[in-house]
Structures are given as structure tokens and as C-alpha cells.
């Protein structure tokens, strides 16, 4: 009984996480394709723990091929003027 209850609660929690991820905007730049990367935190004693490197993604209205679109773009692409931003 306890094992079944534990598994059910765990499944419910995983389902809740997946629902939240579907609502969030993608963490990927539509221009350069930059996305989440994984690596290590390294302490002074060289103990390594996992971490996440996320790009700074912003929603912006830009003009692409004469049409205005809302896209996800990283700030490095904004800074280098890879697209024409509409204000």
C-alpha cells in the first residue's frame, strides 16, 4: 500500500512538472539557436556539482523579410543588430 501511494504521488508530481514546462516559453534563440547548456560548479577544493547555463532570452517584435513577428531572441543577437527591432 505504501509503495503504491508513493509511486502515485511521484507520478502526480512529475505530471505537474511537465505541465509547467509546456506553458513556459522555449529557452532557445530563434536567430542563433543558442539554448540551455550544462556544466559543473567547481569549488576551491575542486568538488564538482552540476549546474545549468541559460541564455538571456527575451521576446521581441522584429521585422523579418518585411513581416513583423514576435520571436524569442537572445540579448547577444539584439546587441549585434542581427535583426531589425520594431519599437
ABEGO torsion letter per residue (X at the ends): XAAAAAAAAAAAAAAAAAAAAAABBBBBBAAAGBBBBBBBBBBAAGBBBBBBBBBBBBBBBBBBGGBBBBBBBBAAAAAAGABBBBX
